[in-house]
Amino acid sequence: MGKAKKKKKASGNTIAQNKKARHDYSIEDTFEAGVMLQGWEVKSLREGKVQMTDTYVMVQGNELWWLGGIISPLVSTCTHIIAEASRARKLLMHRREIDKLVGQVERKGYTLVPLSLYWKQGKVKMSVGLAKGKQEHDKRADSKERDWNREKARILKHG
């Protein structure tokens, strides 16, 4: 009997990141929220079958909901239920944190953006950012600064 080969884990505990969010928004503050999932969704997340681009967090009746996230069902695990890949998923946070976020969103015009999904002590957590939208000239300035820092690092390395 041979030993079973272990699969290589992805770097760290990160499941997926929303890279577009940091490009489109300036993140003011981040919060950690639990995600209410079904069993087949957890198995799909372990396989990395999730898409976070163009997702957002919405406030409904003092509850936070993750909308637009697609978790593709595995063929072998979803035999007895009808799997809905892009359903709304409830986010779990303390009441004080939710009240703070609701106040920021409703009064100051902030947006709640999901930044990443990751494992923490065997549970799926989501990093939610309190963000303001960037305008086009802000995005250009950020890309120029990023390019300049890259060029500066090259000069210092070879200089």
Rosetta constraint file for C-alpha pairs under 8 A:
AtomPair CA 10 CA 14 HARMONIC 7.28 0.50
AtomPair CA 10 CA 15 HARMONIC 7.77 0.50
AtomPair CA 13 CA 118 HARMONIC 5.39 0.50
AtomPair CA 13 CA 119 HARMONIC 5.18 0.50
AtomPair CA 13 CA 120 HARMONIC 7.34 0.50
AtomPair CA 14 CA 116 HARMONIC 7.34 0.50
AtomPair CA 14 CA 117 HARMONIC 6.12 0.50
AtomPair CA 14 CA 118 HARMONIC 4.20 0.50
AtomPair CA 14 CA 119 HARMONIC 6.50 0.50
AtomPair CA 15 CA 45 HARMONIC 6.90 0.50
AtomPair CA 15 CA 46 HARMONIC 7.69 0.50
AtomPair CA 15 CA 48 HARMONIC 6.26 0.50
AtomPair CA 15 CA 116 HARMONIC 7.51 0.50
AtomPair CA 15 CA 117 HARMONIC 5.30 0.50
AtomPair CA 15 CA 118 HARMONIC 4.92 0.50
AtomPair CA 15 CA 119 HARMONIC 7.17 0.50
AtomPair CA 16 CA 48 HARMONIC 7.46 0.50
AtomPair CA 16 CA 50 HARMONIC 6.95 0.50
AtomPair CA 16 CA 51 HARMONIC 7.39 0.50
AtomPair CA 16 CA 52 HARMONIC 7.06 0.50
AtomPair CA 16 CA 116 HARMONIC 5.64 0.50
AtomPair CA 16 CA 117 HARMONIC 5.25 0.50
AtomPair CA 16 CA 118 HARMONIC 7.01 0.50
AtomPair CA 17 CA 52 HARMONIC 6.77 0.50
AtomPair CA 17 CA 115 HARMONIC 5.95 0.50
AtomPair CA 17 CA 116 HARMONIC 4.20 0.50
AtomPair CA 17 CA 117 HARMONIC 6.41 0.50
AtomPair CA 18 CA 22 HARMONIC 7.71 0.50
AtomPair CA 18 CA 52 HARMONIC 5.47 0.50
AtomPair CA 18 CA 53 HARMONIC 5.68 0.50
AtomPair CA 18 CA 114 HARMONIC 6.93 0.50
AtomPair CA 18 CA 115 HARMONIC 5.04 0.50
AtomPair CA 18 CA 116 HARMONIC 5.80 0.50
AtomPair CA 19 CA 23 HARMONIC 6.98 0.50
AtomPair CA 19 CA 53 HARMONIC 7.70 0.50
AtomPair CA 19 CA 115 HARMONIC 7.43 0.50
AtomPair CA 20 CA 24 HARMONIC 6.18 0.50
AtomPair CA 20 CA 53 HARMONIC 6.65 0.50
AtomPair CA 20 CA 54 HARMONIC 7.94 0.50
AtomPair CA 21 CA 25 HARMONIC 5.74 0.50
AtomPair CA 21 CA 53 HARMONIC 7.94 0.50
AtomPair CA 21 CA 113 HARMONIC 6.88 0.50
AtomPair CA 21 CA 114 HARMONIC 7.68 0.50
AtomPair CA 21 CA 115 HARMONIC 6.60 0.50
AtomPair CA 22 CA 26 HARMONIC 6.42 0.50
AtomPair CA 22 CA 27 HARMONIC 6.95 0.50
AtomPair CA 22 CA 115 HARMONIC 7.91 0.50
AtomPair CA 23 CA 139 HARMONIC 6.83 0.50
AtomPair CA 24 CA 133 HARMONIC 6.22 0.50
AtomPair CA 24 CA 134 HARMONIC 5.64 0.50
AtomPair CA 24 CA 139 HARMONIC 7.35 0.50
AtomPair CA 25 CA 131 HARMONIC 5.80 0.50
AtomPair CA 25 CA 132 HARMONIC 5.52 0.50
AtomPair CA 25 CA 133 HARMONIC 4.42 0.50
AtomPair CA 25 CA 134 HARMONIC 5.05 0.50
AtomPair CA 26 CA 131 HARMONIC 5.49 0.50
AtomPair CA 26 CA 132 HARMONIC 5.45 0.50
AtomPair CA 26 CA 133 HARMONIC 6.29 0.50
AtomPair CA 26 CA 134 HARMONIC 6.20 0.50
AtomPair CA 27 CA 129 HARMONIC 5.89 0.50
AtomPair CA 27 CA 130 HARMONIC 5.86 0.50
AtomPair CA 27 CA 131 HARMONIC 4.39 0.50
AtomPair CA 27 CA 132 HARMONIC 6.70 0.50
AtomPair CA 28 CA 129 HARMONIC 7.15 0.50
AtomPair CA 28 CA 130 HARMONIC 5.59 0.50
AtomPair CA 28 CA 131 HARMONIC 5.49 0.50
AtomPair CA 28 CA 132 HARMONIC 7.50 0.50
AtomPair CA 29 CA 129 HARMONIC 5.74 0.50
AtomPair CA 29 CA 130 HARMONIC 5.19 0.50
AtomPair CA 29 CA 131 HARMONIC 7.29 0.50
AtomPair CA 30 CA 127 HARMONIC 6.50 0.50
AtomPair CA 30 CA 128 HARMONIC 5.54 0.50
AtomPair CA 30 CA 129 HARMONIC 4.34 0.50
AtomPair CA 30 CA 130 HARMONIC 6.09 0.50
AtomPair CA 31 CA 127 HARMONIC 5.70 0.50
AtomPair CA 31 CA 128 HARMONIC 5.13 0.50
AtomPair CA 31 CA 129 HARMONIC 6.31 0.50
AtomPair CA 31 CA 130 HARMONIC 7.95 0.50
AtomPair CA 32 CA 93 HARMONIC 7.62 0.50
AtomPair CA 32 CA 125 HARMONIC 6.64 0.50
AtomPair CA 32 CA 126 HARMONIC 5.78 0.50
AtomPair CA 32 CA 127 HARMONIC 4.79 0.50
AtomPair CA 32 CA 128 HARMONIC 6.17 0.50
AtomPair CA 33 CA 91 HARMONIC 5.91 0.50
AtomPair CA 33 CA 92 HARMONIC 5.39 0.50
AtomPair CA 33 CA 93 HARMONIC 5.30 0.50
AtomPair CA 33 CA 125 HARMONIC 5.64 0.50
AtomPair CA 33 CA 126 HARMONIC 5.21 0.50
AtomPair CA 33 CA 127 HARMONIC 6.41 0.50
AtomPair CA 33 CA 128 HARMONIC 7.04 0.50
AtomPair CA 34 CA 91 HARMONIC 5.58 0.50
AtomPair CA 34 CA 92 HARMONIC 4.70 0.50
AtomPair CA 34 CA 93 HARMONIC 6.66 0.50
AtomPair CA 34 CA 123 HARMONIC 7.70 0.50
AtomPair CA 34 CA 124 HARMONIC 6.30 0.50
AtomPair CA 34 CA 125 HARMONIC 4.58 0.50
AtomPair CA 34 CA 126 HARMONIC 6.14 0.50
AtomPair CA 35 CA 89 HARMONIC 6.91 0.50
AtomPair CA 35 CA 90 HARMONIC 6.14 0.50
AtomPair CA 35 CA 91 HARMONIC 4.75 0.50
AtomPair CA 35 CA 92 HARMONIC 6.03 0.50
AtomPair CA 35 CA 124 HARMONIC 6.16 0.50
AtomPair CA 35 CA 125 HARMONIC 5.96 0.50
AtomPair CA 35 CA 126 HARMONIC 6.75 0.50
AtomPair CA 36 CA 89 HARMONIC 6.17 0.50
AtomPair CA 36 CA 90 HARMONIC 5.45 0.50
AtomPair CA 36 CA 91 HARMONIC 6.23 0.50
AtomPair CA 36 CA 92 HARMONIC 7.10 0.50
AtomPair CA 37 CA 41 HARMONIC 6.11 0.50
AtomPair CA 37 CA 42 HARMONIC 6.74 0.50
AtomPair CA 37 CA 89 HARMONIC 6.96 0.50
AtomPair CA 38 CA 42 HARMONIC 6.68 0.50
AtomPair CA 39 CA 43 HARMONIC 6.60 0.50
AtomPair CA 40 CA 44 HARMONIC 6.26 0.50
AtomPair CA 40 CA 73 HARMONIC 6.83 0.50
AtomPair CA 40 CA 74 HARMONIC 7.56 0.50
AtomPair CA 40 CA 77 HARMONIC 6.12 0.50
AtomPair CA 40 CA 78 HARMONIC 6.43 0.50
AtomPair CA 41 CA 45 HARMONIC 6.14 0.50
AtomPair CA 41 CA 71 HARMONIC 6.53 0.50
AtomPair CA 41 CA 72 HARMONIC 7.90 0.50
AtomPair CA 41 CA 73 HARMONIC 6.84 0.50
AtomPair CA 42 CA 46 HARMONIC 6.32 0.50
AtomPair CA 43 CA 47 HARMONIC 6.66 0.50
AtomPair CA 43 CA 74 HARMONIC 7.80 0.50
AtomPair CA 43 CA 77 HARMONIC 7.82 0.50
AtomPair CA 44 CA 48 HARMONIC 6.32 0.50
AtomPair CA 44 CA 49 HARMONIC 5.38 0.50
AtomPair CA 44 CA 50 HARMONIC 7.51 0.50
AtomPair CA 44 CA 71 HARMONIC 6.81 0.50
AtomPair CA 44 CA 72 HARMONIC 6.65 0.50
AtomPair CA 44 CA 73 HARMONIC 6.01 0.50
AtomPair CA 44 CA 74 HARMONIC 6.05 0.50
AtomPair CA 45 CA 49 HARMONIC 5.60 0.50
AtomPair CA 45 CA 50 HARMONIC 6.35 0.50
AtomPair CA 45 CA 71 HARMONIC 7.27 0.50
AtomPair CA 49 CA 71 HARMONIC 5.79 0.50
AtomPair CA 49 CA 72 HARMONIC 5.43 0.50
AtomPair CA 49 CA 73 HARMONIC 7.64 0.50
AtomPair CA 50 CA 69 HARMONIC 7.34 0.50
AtomPair CA 50 CA 70 HARMONIC 5.64 0.50
AtomPair CA 50 CA 71 HARMONIC 4.44 0.50
AtomPair CA 50 CA 72 HARMONIC 6.31 0.50
AtomPair CA 51 CA 69 HARMONIC 5.98 0.50
AtomPair CA 51 CA 70 HARMONIC 5.15 0.50
AtomPair CA 51 CA 71 HARMONIC 6.53 0.50
AtomPair CA 52 CA 68 HARMONIC 7.63 0.50
AtomPair CA 52 CA 69 HARMONIC 5.30 0.50
AtomPair CA 52 CA 70 HARMONIC 6.91 0.50
AtomPair CA 52 CA 114 HARMONIC 7.84 0.50
AtomPair CA 52 CA 116 HARMONIC 7.94 0.50
AtomPair CA 53 CA 69 HARMONIC 7.56 0.50
AtomPair CA 54 CA 68 HARMONIC 6.70 0.50
AtomPair CA 54 CA 69 HARMONIC 7.85 0.50
AtomPair CA 55 CA 66 HARMONIC 7.34 0.50
AtomPair CA 55 CA 67 HARMONIC 5.87 0.50
AtomPair CA 55 CA 68 HARMONIC 4.57 0.50
AtomPair CA 55 CA 69 HARMONIC 5.55 0.50
AtomPair CA 55 CA 113 HARMONIC 7.35 0.50
AtomPair CA 55 CA 114 HARMONIC 6.89 0.50
AtomPair CA 56 CA 66 HARMONIC 6.06 0.50
AtomPair CA 56 CA 67 HARMONIC 5.58 0.50
AtomPair CA 56 CA 68 HARMONIC 6.62 0.50
AtomPair CA 56 CA 112 HARMONIC 6.57 0.50
AtomPair CA 56 CA 113 HARMONIC 5.13 0.50
AtomPair CA 56 CA 114 HARMONIC 6.03 0.50
AtomPair CA 57 CA 64 HARMONIC 6.54 0.50
AtomPair CA 57 CA 65 HARMONIC 5.54 0.50
AtomPair CA 57 CA 66 HARMONIC 4.65 0.50
AtomPair CA 57 CA 67 HARMONIC 6.06 0.50
AtomPair CA 57 CA 112 HARMONIC 5.33 0.50
AtomPair CA 57 CA 113 HARMONIC 5.81 0.50
AtomPair CA 57 CA 114 HARMONIC 6.59 0.50
AtomPair CA 58 CA 64 HARMONIC 5.74 0.50
AtomPair CA 58 CA 65 HARMONIC 5.26 0.50
AtomPair CA 58 CA 66 HARMONIC 6.56 0.50
AtomPair CA 58 CA 67 HARMONIC 7.15 0.50
AtomPair CA 58 CA 112 HARMONIC 7.16 0.50
AtomPair CA 59 CA 63 HARMONIC 5.68 0.50
AtomPair CA 59 CA 64 HARMONIC 4.78 0.50
AtomPair CA 59 CA 65 HARMONIC 6.41 0.50
AtomPair CA 59 CA 102 HARMONIC 7.08 0.50
AtomPair CA 60 CA 64 HARMONIC 6.40 0.50
AtomPair CA 60 CA 65 HARMONIC 7.37 0.50
AtomPair CA 62 CA 98 HARMONIC 6.95 0.50
AtomPair CA 62 CA 99 HARMONIC 7.30 0.50
AtomPair CA 62 CA 102 HARMONIC 7.50 0.50
AtomPair CA 63 CA 90 HARMONIC 7.52 0.50
AtomPair CA 63 CA 91 HARMONIC 7.54 0.50
AtomPair CA 63 CA 98 HARMONIC 7.32 0.50
AtomPair CA 64 CA 90 HARMONIC 6.07 0.50
AtomPair CA 64 CA 91 HARMONIC 5.33 0.50
AtomPair CA 64 CA 92 HARMONIC 7.40 0.50
AtomPair CA 64 CA 98 HARMONIC 7.57 0.50
AtomPair CA 65 CA 88 HARMONIC 6.22 0.50
AtomPair CA 65 CA 89 HARMONIC 5.54 0.50
AtomPair CA 65 CA 90 HARMONIC 4.53 0.50
AtomPair CA 65 CA 91 HARMONIC 5.59 0.50
AtomPair CA 66 CA 88 HARMONIC 5.70 0.50
AtomPair CA 66 CA 89 HARMONIC 5.12 0.50
AtomPair CA 66 CA 90 HARMONIC 6.19 0.50
AtomPair CA 66 CA 91 HARMONIC 6.63 0.50
AtomPair CA 66 CA 114 HARMONIC 7.83 0.50
AtomPair CA 67 CA 86 HARMONIC 7.54 0.50
AtomPair CA 67 CA 87 HARMONIC 7.07 0.50
AtomPair CA 67 CA 88 HARMONIC 4.98 0.50
AtomPair CA 67 CA 89 HARMONIC 6.79 0.50
AtomPair CA 68 CA 86 HARMONIC 5.97 0.50
AtomPair CA 68 CA 87 HARMONIC 7.46 0.50
AtomPair CA 68 CA 88 HARMONIC 7.28 0.50
AtomPair CA 69 CA 86 HARMONIC 5.71 0.50
AtomPair CA 69 CA 87 HARMONIC 7.64 0.50
AtomPair CA 69 CA 88 HARMONIC 7.88 0.50
AtomPair CA 70 CA 85 HARMONIC 5.30 0.50
AtomPair CA 70 CA 86 HARMONIC 4.62 0.50
AtomPair CA 70 CA 87 HARMONIC 7.77 0.50
AtomPair CA 71 CA 85 HARMONIC 5.08 0.50
AtomPair CA 71 CA 86 HARMONIC 6.60 0.50
AtomPair CA 72 CA 85 HARMONIC 5.44 0.50
AtomPair CA 73 CA 77 HARMONIC 7.55 0.50
AtomPair CA 73 CA 78 HARMONIC 6.66 0.50
AtomPair CA 73 CA 83 HARMONIC 6.50 0.50
AtomPair CA 73 CA 85 HARMONIC 6.64 0.50
AtomPair CA 74 CA 78 HARMONIC 6.40 0.50
AtomPair CA 75 CA 79 HARMONIC 7.31 0.50
AtomPair CA 78 CA 82 HARMONIC 7.09 0.50
AtomPair CA 78 CA 83 HARMONIC 6.57 0.50
AtomPair CA 93 CA 97 HARMONIC 6.56 0.50
AtomPair CA 93 CA 98 HARMONIC 6.47 0.50
AtomPair CA 94 CA 98 HARMONIC 6.38 0.50
AtomPair CA 95 CA 99 HARMONIC 6.12 0.50
AtomPair CA 96 CA 100 HARMONIC 6.19 0.50
AtomPair CA 97 CA 101 HARMONIC 6.21 0.50
AtomPair CA 98 CA 102 HARMONIC 6.04 0.50
AtomPair CA 99 CA 103 HARMONIC 6.16 0.50
AtomPair CA 100 CA 104 HARMONIC 6.36 0.50
AtomPair CA 101 CA 105 HARMONIC 6.11 0.50
AtomPair CA 101 CA 130 HARMONIC 7.67 0.50
AtomPair CA 102 CA 106 HARMONIC 5.98 0.50
AtomPair CA 103 CA 107 HARMONIC 5.74 0.50
AtomPair CA 103 CA 108 HARMONIC 7.56 0.50
AtomPair CA 104 CA 108 HARMONIC 5.21 0.50
AtomPair CA 104 CA 109 HARMONIC 6.78 0.50
AtomPair CA 104 CA 110 HARMONIC 6.00 0.50
AtomPair CA 105 CA 109 HARMONIC 5.12 0.50
AtomPair CA 105 CA 110 HARMONIC 4.55 0.50
AtomPair CA 105 CA 111 HARMONIC 5.97 0.50
AtomPair CA 105 CA 112 HARMONIC 7.51 0.50
AtomPair CA 106 CA 110 HARMONIC 7.51 0.50
AtomPair CA 109 CA 132 HARMONIC 7.65 0.50
AtomPair CA 110 CA 130 HARMONIC 6.36 0.50
AtomPair CA 110 CA 131 HARMONIC 5.57 0.50
AtomPair CA 110 CA 132 HARMONIC 5.35 0.50
AtomPair CA 111 CA 130 HARMONIC 5.88 0.50
AtomPair CA 111 CA 131 HARMONIC 5.13 0.50
AtomPair CA 111 CA 132 HARMONIC 6.09 0.50
AtomPair CA 111 CA 133 HARMONIC 7.72 0.50
AtomPair CA 112 CA 128 HARMONIC 6.55 0.50
AtomPair CA 112 CA 129 HARMONIC 5.71 0.50
AtomPair CA 112 CA 130 HARMONIC 5.01 0.50
AtomPair CA 112 CA 131 HARMONIC 6.17 0.50
AtomPair CA 113 CA 128 HARMONIC 5.64 0.50
AtomPair CA 113 CA 129 HARMONIC 5.11 0.50
AtomPair CA 113 CA 130 HARMONIC 6.58 0.50
AtomPair CA 113 CA 131 HARMONIC 6.79 0.50
AtomPair CA 114 CA 126 HARMONIC 6.88 0.50
AtomPair CA 114 CA 127 HARMONIC 6.04 0.50
AtomPair CA 114 CA 128 HARMONIC 4.49 0.50
AtomPair CA 114 CA 129 HARMONIC 6.13 0.50
AtomPair CA 115 CA 126 HARMONIC 7.27 0.50
AtomPair CA 115 CA 127 HARMONIC 5.33 0.50
AtomPair CA 115 CA 128 HARMONIC 5.61 0.50
AtomPair CA 115 CA 129 HARMONIC 6.31 0.50
AtomPair CA 116 CA 126 HARMONIC 5.67 0.50
AtomPair CA 116 CA 127 HARMONIC 5.24 0.50
AtomPair CA 116 CA 128 HARMONIC 7.52 0.50
AtomPair CA 117 CA 124 HARMONIC 6.87 0.50
AtomPair CA 117 CA 125 HARMONIC 5.79 0.50
AtomPair CA 117 CA 126 HARMONIC 4.56 0.50
AtomPair CA 117 CA 127 HARMONIC 6.51 0.50
AtomPair CA 118 CA 124 HARMONIC 5.78 0.50
AtomPair CA 118 CA 125 HARMONIC 5.42 0.50
AtomPair CA 118 CA 126 HARMONIC 6.40 0.50
AtomPair CA 119 CA 123 HARMONIC 5.51 0.50
AtomPair CA 119 CA 124 HARMONIC 4.81 0.50
AtomPair CA 119 CA 125 HARMONIC 6.04 0.50
AtomPair CA 120 CA 124 HARMONIC 6.37 0.50
AtomPair CA 120 CA 125 HARMONIC 6.54 0.50
AtomPair CA 134 CA 138 HARMONIC 5.91 0.50
AtomPair CA 134 CA 139 HARMONIC 6.57 0.50
AtomPair CA 135 CA 139 HARMONIC 6.54 0.50
AtomPair CA 136 CA 140 HARMONIC 6.39 0.50
AtomPair CA 137 CA 141 HARMONIC 6.17 0.50
AtomPair CA 138 CA 142 HARMONIC 6.22 0.50
AtomPair CA 139 CA 143 HARMONIC 6.31 0.50
AtomPair CA 140 CA 144 HARMONIC 6.19 0.50
AtomPair CA 141 CA 145 HARMONIC 6.16 0.50
AtomPair CA 142 CA 146 HARMONIC 6.12 0.50
AtomPair CA 143 CA 147 HARMONIC 6.11 0.50
AtomPair CA 144 CA 148 HARMONIC 6.09 0.50
AtomPair CA 145 CA 149 HARMONIC 6.17 0.50
AtomPair CA 146 CA 150 HARMONIC 6.27 0.50
AtomPair CA 147 CA 151 HARMONIC 6.18 0.50
AtomPair CA 148 CA 152 HARMONIC 5.97 0.50
AtomPair CA 149 CA 153 HARMONIC 6.15 0.50
AtomPair CA 150 CA 154 HARMONIC 6.44 0.50
AtomPair CA 151 CA 155 HARMONIC 6.29 0.50
AtomPair CA 152 CA 156 HARMONIC 6.20 0.50
AtomPair CA 153 CA 157 HARMONIC 6.04 0.50
AtomPair CA 154 CA 158 HARMONIC 6.19 0.50
AtomPair CA 155 CA 159 HARMONIC 5.30 0.50
